[in-house]
């Protein structure tokens, strides 16, 4: 019988994917490139962690303030997920961050007409088979970011159910 060792479940696996069309979205999330190359960040025996930097711009295009969820009151960046598109991998994207957060009401405020820029270090995978040490989740393919967005302060209060998706970008794996 094969058993799996769970390191952590990335938020992208648990997120129910929904879509807001650009016409109905109160915001826009845009990455700095349409293509990224994931390269080796560190290795621990057979476990290889790949990663790449993404500069993401979140623009509030609506007429009311929006709030970006963050893990801790002092966290420098927002909570995000990474979605993989058009793949049969049940684990989703390997680059989804692993969040273990506390409740608070200090989300990032983005006023109407404002744009917030974040530099995100995407790294993964975070989940491995405990016996084979094979990683779980797609390391390459077409992906996008999704920010957790609220219409008011509070931990998960007034949440836009689908969040705000970014443009689609391609991720390749380097040497």
C-alpha positions as CSV (number, residue, x, y, z in Angstrom):
1,X,0.0,0.0,0.0
2,X,1.4,3.4,-1.0
3,X,1.2,6.3,1.5
4,X,1.6,10.0,0.8
5,X,3.5,12.3,3.0
6,X,1.8,15.7,3.0
7,X,4.1,18.6,3.5
8,X,1.3,21.2,3.1
9,X,-1.6,21.7,0.9
10,X,-1.1,24.8,-1.4
11,X,-3.9,27.2,-1.5
12,X,-4.3,26.7,-5.2
13,X,-5.5,23.1,-4.6
14,X,-8.2,24.2,-2.2
15,X,-9.4,27.2,-4.2
16,X,-12.6,26.8,-6.2
17,X,-11.8,28.4,-9.5
18,X,-14.3,30.9,-10.7
19,X,-14.2,33.7,-13.3
20,X,-15.0,37.4,-13.4
21,X,-15.1,38.8,-16.9
22,X,-13.0,41.9,-17.6
23,X,-16.2,43.8,-18.2
24,X,-17.6,43.0,-14.7
25,X,-14.3,43.0,-12.8
26,X,-13.7,45.9,-10.4
27,X,-10.0,45.5,-10.8
28,X,-7.2,44.3,-13.1
29,X,-4.2,42.1,-12.1
30,X,-1.3,42.1,-14.6
31,X,2.0,40.4,-14.5
32,X,5.2,41.9,-15.9
33,X,5.7,39.1,-18.5
34,X,3.8,36.6,-20.5
35,X,6.6,34.0,-20.1
36,X,8.7,32.9,-17.2
37,X,11.5,30.4,-16.7
38,X,11.6,28.5,-13.4
39,X,15.1,27.7,-12.3
40,X,16.6,25.8,-9.5
41,X,16.4,27.7,-6.2
42,X,17.7,25.0,-3.9
43,X,18.1,21.2,-3.7
44,X,17.9,18.9,-0.7
45,X,18.8,15.5,-2.0
46,X,16.3,14.5,-4.6
47,X,14.0,17.4,-3.7
48,X,14.4,20.3,-6.1
49,X,12.7,23.6,-5.5
50,X,12.3,25.7,-8.6
51,X,11.2,29.4,-8.7
52,X,10.9,32.7,-10.5
53,X,10.0,36.3,-9.8
54,X,6.8,37.9,-10.9
55,X,6.1,41.6,-10.7
56,X,2.3,41.9,-10.4
57,X,0.3,45.1,-10.7
58,X,-3.2,45.3,-9.1
59,X,-5.3,48.2,-10.4
60,X,-8.6,49.2,-8.7
61,X,-10.8,50.1,-11.7
62,X,-13.9,50.5,-9.7
63,X,-15.5,53.3,-7.8
64,X,-15.1,51.8,-4.3
65,X,-12.1,50.9,-2.2
66,X,-10.8,47.3,-2.5
67,X,-8.8,45.4,0.1
68,X,-6.2,42.7,-0.6
69,X,-6.0,40.0,2.0
70,X,-2.6,39.4,3.6
71,X,-1.4,36.6,5.9
72,X,-0.3,38.6,8.9
73,X,-0.8,42.3,9.7
74,X,2.8,43.0,8.8
75,X,3.1,40.8,5.7
76,X,4.7,42.8,2.9
77,X,2.6,41.2,0.1
78,X,-0.9,40.0,-0.5
79,X,-2.3,36.4,-0.4
80,X,-2.3,34.9,-3.9
81,X,-2.8,31.6,-5.6
82,X,-1.3,30.2,-8.8
83,X,-3.6,28.4,-11.1
84,X,-2.6,26.1,-13.9
85,X,-4.7,26.0,-17.0
86,X,-5.4,23.2,-19.5
87,X,-3.7,20.4,-17.6
88,X,-4.7,17.0,-16.3
89,X,-2.7,17.5,-13.1
90,X,-5.1,17.1,-10.2
91,X,-2.7,18.9,-7.9
92,X,-2.8,22.2,-9.8
93,X,0.2,24.5,-10.1
94,X,3.2,23.5,-8.1
95,X,4.0,27.2,-7.4
96,X,1.0,28.0,-5.2
97,X,2.1,29.5,-1.9
98,X,1.5,27.6,1.4
99,X,-0.4,29.9,3.7
100,X,-0.8,29.5,7.5
101,X,-2.3,32.8,8.5
102,X,-3.8,34.6,11.5
103,X,-7.1,36.5,11.6
104,X,-6.8,40.3,11.5
105,X,-8.3,43.4,9.9
106,X,-5.3,45.0,8.4
107,X,-5.7,44.2,4.7
108,X,-4.0,46.3,2.0
109,X,-6.2,49.2,0.9
110,X,-6.3,50.0,-2.8
111,X,-8.4,53.1,-3.5
112,X,-10.3,53.6,-6.8
113,X,-7.9,54.6,-9.5
114,X,-4.8,53.3,-7.5
115,X,-2.4,50.6,-8.6
116,X,-0.4,48.5,-6.2
117,X,2.8,46.7,-7.4
118,X,4.1,43.5,-5.7
119,X,7.2,41.5,-6.4
120,X,6.3,37.8,-5.8
121,X,8.8,35.0,-5.4
122,X,7.0,31.9,-6.8
123,X,8.6,28.7,-5.8
124,X,7.6,25.0,-5.7
125,X,6.7,22.3,-5.5
126,X,5.5,22.1,-2.0
127,X,3.9,18.6,-2.0
128,X,5.8,15.3,-2.6
129,X,5.0,11.6,-2.5
130,X,6.5,10.4,0.7
131,X,7.9,7.2,-0.8
132,X,9.0,8.1,-4.3
133,X,9.8,11.8,-3.5
134,X,8.1,12.7,-6.8
135,X,6.7,16.2,-6.7
136,X,3.0,17.0,-7.1
137,X,1.7,19.8,-9.2
138,X,2.5,21.2,-12.6
139,X,5.9,22.9,-12.9
140,X,5.3,24.2,-16.4
141,X,2.4,25.3,-18.6
142,X,-0.1,28.1,-18.9
143,X,-0.8,29.7,-15.5
144,X,-2.2,32.8,-13.9
145,X,-2.2,34.4,-10.5
146,X,-5.3,35.1,-8.5
147,X,-5.5,37.7,-5.6
148,X,-7.9,37.4,-2.7
149,X,-9.9,40.6,-2.8
150,X,-12.5,42.1,-0.4
151,X,-14.8,45.0,-0.5
152,X,-14.2,45.8,3.3
153,X,-11.7,45.1,6.0
154,X,-11.9,42.0,8.2
155,X,-10.6,38.5,7.8
156,X,-12.5,37.1,4.9
157,X,-15.3,39.6,5.2
158,X,-16.9,41.0,2.0
159,X,-14.8,38.6,-0.1
160,X,-15.2,38.7,-3.9
161,X,-15.8,35.0,-4.3
162,X,-13.8,34.4,-7.4
163,X,-10.9,36.8,-6.5
164,X,-9.2,38.7,-9.3
165,X,-7.3,36.7,-11.9
166,X,-4.3,37.9,-13.8
167,X,-3.4,37.6,-17.4
168,X,-2.4,34.1,-18.5
169,X,1.4,33.5,-18.7
170,X,3.6,30.5,-19.6
171,X,6.1,28.9,-17.3
172,X,8.9,26.8,-18.6
173,X,11.5,24.8,-16.6
174,X,15.2,25.8,-17.0
175,X,18.3,23.8,-16.6
